[in-house]
């Protein structure tokens, strides 16, 4: 199959002196144009080769298009432009999700960019798609040796978020107490509003002279901002600690601190020690364990000062090259000054994702229970909650712009409680811009 090019650039690339290149139409097969691109690279003209490959990436033949994208990605990778290279590989996989070599190449790029979770996910998807035994053994060795090589990085998300309950408050008109029902002030009830949601994270790795150990420092910020600043919710977190690789295991030990503001005022601060363990289980499954202990100073209510302990286990499995699931179970213990505020709870969740063309559909469901140690003096019953949350999100990579793509999310949240203040329901829609891979 031949491809016709009728632009000045095609001839200018062949001309010894671009200034003297004439405008004319040439005809060449795709194979000849690929050979031309290779010659230009060997002659030290990668920018000209990129122009040829960019033209070929518009060819009506999908094999030609994807070959051109793959070669451009290799060129970007060689020049250190990792994000454009990853986006091109992601575009190929949108068309050919079973292209295992491309998926492995993307995994390697994500690893170099510091996105270890993304690299692991691509490796598991490649295994799920099926690999020849010799290739599978190589991937196994790479999976065991995979390391984050990028010394620093950052991510960012911006969203507009209509929310039916921005303050997680009840819609009940009364509050049951040992003295009878009290009326709940209108200002303390659920408020709806349009918010701006911001999420960002940055990290920096420092080598410790041991190839299996780094010092990882990170900082993150999240905020939901509204026209009425009384409901602004902002959290800043910093952490530092060693990142170790022992055989097939990855261990992160960190010390961290968190500051939470609500309504423009300091709400709570805490310090913690945490541990994360990640281990592959076979070629398509990964196990994660997280544990932390923290001390919290509630700056609104001293009766909620105390200790907190969290544990979480998660298993993620690639079902195919385009489909995966994850199961999570979390336990939480709050031991604070007033037993009425001390609680024990658990949550279980299921997440599933499916790539459909150039879009990724993600659905999740979470359920949980929470019980207080004692009842608060004002209320006749101890706090007992039943929590549920359902979410559906779609990422549209066909609209990618400079490494970001639009994402829509819809979330329904319901908490049923014996104490009206904690009984609420909430729907939230987000239209966000996030990284496209």
N, C-alpha and C positions, 0 to 999 in steps of 0.2 A: 504493500500500500504506500503511495507517495503522498507527500504533503507539500503544498505550495505556499511560499512565503513571498509577499509583495510589499516589503518595507525596506527602507534604506539601510537599516541596521544589519540585515543579513549580508549585504554586499560589503558594507563597511568593515565587518568582521574579517572578511577575506582580503581586503585591500591592504597592501603593505603600508600605505600612507592613508589613514582615514580621511584626511582632508580632501583627498583626490577621489574618494569613492563615489561611483555614480549610482544613481537610483535606477534599478531595473528589477525585473521579476526573474527569479531562478526557481528551478524545480529540483528537489532532492528527496530521496527516501528518508524515512526516519532514521534508518541505520547510518546513512551518510551524515546526517546532522549530528547524531551521537558521536560519530568519529571526529567530526569537526570540533565539537565541544571538547573531546579528549585532547586533540592536537593543541587547542588554545590553552588548555590547562598546562600541558607540557611545555608550551612556549612562554609560560609566565603571564598569561592573560586571563586570569580567572573571572574578571568582571565581564569580559566578552563571552566567555563560555557560559556564564550564568544567563546572559541574554538569550543565547541559543536554547538553553535548557528551559528557560521560562516560556519561550515560544512553543517548544515541544510539549510543555505541560498543558497546553490548550488544545492538543490534538484530539480529534473525535475518537480515536482508538484508545480505550481505557488502559491497555497495556503500555502504550507509548506514553500516555500521560503519567502513569505511576512510575515508570522507569525514569522519566525526566525528574519527577519529584524526588525520587530516591537519590539520584545523582546530585541534585542540588543540595539535598540534606547532607550528603557526604562532604560536599564542598564547604557548606556553612560550618559543619563540625570541624573540618580541618583548619578553618580560619578562626575557630573559637566562638562562633556565633551559635551558641547551643539552643537558644529559644527558637529562632527561626527554623533550625534543623528539626527540632522536636515537633513543631507545628506541621511541617511538611510530612513527616512520618505519620503523625496522627491523621492527616488528610488521606494518606494511602490506606490506612487501616479502616477509615470510614467506608472506603470502596471495597477493600479486600480484607475483612476481619481475620481470615485464616492465614494471612501472609506472615508466617512465623519468623522468617529472617528480619522482616521489618519491625515486628514487635520486639524482638531481641535487641535490635539496634536502638529502638526507643527506650527500652529498659536501661541500656547502658548510658544513654544520654541523660535520662532522669536521675540516675545514680550520680553522674558527674555534677548535675545541677543541685544536688542536695535533697532531691525529692525521693528519699529512700522508700517511702510507702508506695509511691507511684511505680517505682522500679520493681518492687516485689510484686505488685499487682499485674504488671505486664508480663513478668516471668511466669506467674501462675496461669495467666490466660494463654500464653504460648504452650505451656505444658498441657492445658486442657484441650487445645486445638489438635494436639497430637504431633510428636516429633519422632524422627527416625532414632533408633536406639543410640547410635554414636553421637548424634547431636544432643539427645536428652542427657547423656552422661556429661557432655561439655557444659550444658546449662546447669546441671546439678553442681558441678564444681564452681561455676560462676556464681550460683546462688549462695553457696557457702562462703565465697570470698568477697561478695559484693560490699562495697564500702562507699560512703558519701565522700566525694573528693572535693566538693566545692567548699572553700573556706568560709564563705558568707553568702547570705541570700535573704530575700524578703518576699512576702506575699501580701495581697491587699484585696479587699472586697468592699464594694459600695452598693447599697440597695435602698430603694424606696419601699416602704413597708406599711400599707394600710393594716390597722390592727383593731379588733373589736374590744380589746381589753388591755390597754397599755400599762395598767398598774396592777394586773393580776388580782383584781379585787372582786368581791362578791356583788351579785345583783339583788341579794335579799334586802328587804326593807327593815327586818328586825334581827336582833342578836339575842339568842337565848342565854340567860344567865341564871344563877341561883336566886336572884331577886325578881325574876320574871323577864319578859321580853323588853329589850331596849330598842328604840328606834336608831337606825344607822343613818348618820348624816350623809346628805347627798354627795358631799366632797369625798367621802370615804368609799363610795361605790364605784363600780366598773366604769371606766372612761374609754371611749373609742378615739382614734386619732390616726393621722398620717405621719409616720416617722421616717427619719433617715437613719439607716443602719450602717455602721462602719466597722470593719474588722481588718486588723493588720498584724503581721508577725514578722520579726527579723531574727536572724541567728548568726552566730560567728563561732567557727571552730578554731581551736588552737592546738597545734601538734605538741605532744609531750615527749617526743623522742622515741616513742614506741609505736610501730605501725598498727598495733591493735588497740591503741588507746588515744583518745582526743579529749580535750576539755571543751564542752559545748555550753555556750552562753546564749540565751534567747530572751526576747522581750515581746510581749503581745499587748494589744489594746483592743477593746471592743466597746462599742457605744451605741445606744438607741437614743436619738435626739428628737425632741418634739418642739412645736411652737411654744407650748407651755413648759417652761424649763422645770417646773415642779416634778415632772415625770421623767426627766433625763436620767438615764441609767448608764454609767461608765465604769469599766473595770480595767485596771492596768496590772500586768503580772510580769515579773522578772524571775529568772532562774539560772542557775549555773551548776555544773557538775560533770563528772567524767562519763564518757561514752566508751564502753568496752566491747570487744568482740572476742568471744571465747568459743572456739569451734564454730558450730552453727548457731550459736546464741549471741544475741545483741542485748547488752545491759546498759541502761541509763540510770545513773544515780544523781539526784539533784537536790539542791536547797533552793527554796523559792520564797517570794513574798508577793502578796496581793493587796491592792488597795481598791475599795469599791466606793463609788460616790452615787448617791441617789438624790435627785432634786437639787443638784449643785452643791450638796453638802456631804462631808465624809460619812459613810454609812458603816463600813466594817473594814478591818484590816487583819491580815493573818500572815503567819510564817509557817513553812511546811518542809518536810523531808519526804522525798518520793523515790520510787523505784519502778522501772519499766523493764519487762523481759519480753523479747520477741524471739520466736523459734519457728522455723518451718516444720510442718508435719507432712512429710512426703513432698511431692512435686507441685501439688495444686492447693495446698492448705497451709495456713499460717495461724499460729497461736500467739495471743498477746495477753500479758498479765500486767496489771498496774496496781500499785498500792501506795498509799500516802497517809501521813499523820500530820495534823496541823493544830496550831493554837490560834484562836480567833478572839479579837477584841471588837465587840459590837459597840459602835460609837453612838448608837441611839438608845440601846437598852443594855445596861450592865448585867441583867439577869441572863442574857444570852451569851455572855463571855464563857469560853471553855475550850474543849478539845474536840477534834473531829477526826474520824478514821474512815478511809474509803478503800474499797477493793473492787477491781473490775477484771473480768476475764472475757476475752473475745476470740472467736474462731471465724476466720474468713476463708472462703473456698471459691475457686473459679470453677463454674459448671461447664463453661465453654469459652471460646475466645471472646464472646460478646456478652456473657451472662455470669453473674456472681452473686453470692449471698454471704451474709455475715450474721452471726448470733452473738449477743452480748448479755452478760449478767453482771449487775453491779450491786454491792452492799454498802450501806452507809450508816455510820453511828455518830450521833451528836451528843456529847456529854458536857452539859453546860451547868452554870451555877444554879438555875432553877430546874428541878426535875420535870416541871410542866413543859419546859421547852426542850428537854432532852428527848431525842427520838432515835428509833431504829427503823431502817427502811431498806427496801430492795426494789430494783427495776430490772426488767428483762426486755430485750428488744430484738427485732429481726429487720435487717436491711437487705434489699435486693436491687440489683441494677441490670439494665439491659441497654446495649447500644443498638440503635435503630437508625441505619444510615449515618448521617452526620449529627445525630442527636443522641443524648444519653438520658434515659428515664430511670429515676431512682425512687423507690417507695420504701417507707419504713413504718413500723408500728412498735410502740413501747407501752408497757404496762407495769404498774408498781403498787406497792403498799407502804404505808408509813404509820407507826404507832408511837405515841408519847409514853414516857415512863409513868407520869402522874398527871392528874388533871390540874389545870390552873385554877387558883382559888375562885375566880369569878365564874367559872363555867361548871355545869353539872356533870359533864362527861370528859374523859380523856380525849385528846385529839387522835382520831383514826382516819386516815386518808386512803382513797382508792384513786389512782392516777392512770390516765390513758392519753396517748398522743399518736396522731396519724399524720404522715407527711408525704407529699408527692412533689417531685422536682423534675424539671427538664432543662438540660443544657443544650444550647443550639450552637454547635461549632461552626455551622455554615456562615454564621454572622461574626466570625472572629475578627477582632481588630487589635493589632499590636499585642498579641498574646492574651487578650481578654475576650470572653464570650458572654452573651446574655444568658441568664438562668432565671427561671420562674419557679417559685416554691409556694405551695399551699399547705398550711398546717392547721390542724384542729387539735385543741388541747382541752382536757377536762379533768378537774380535780374535785372529787366528792369527799366532803369532810364532815365530821360531827360538829365542828366549830365553823359557824357561818363565815367568819373572816377568811378562812382558808378554802372555802367552797367557791369555785369559779369555773367558767368555761371561756374559751378564747379561740378566735379564728384569725389567722394572719396570712397575708399574701405578700410575697417579696418579689420584686423585679430587680435583679442584681446583675452586676458585672464582676466576673471572677476570672481566674486563670482558665485557659481553654484546655489544659491537659493536666 
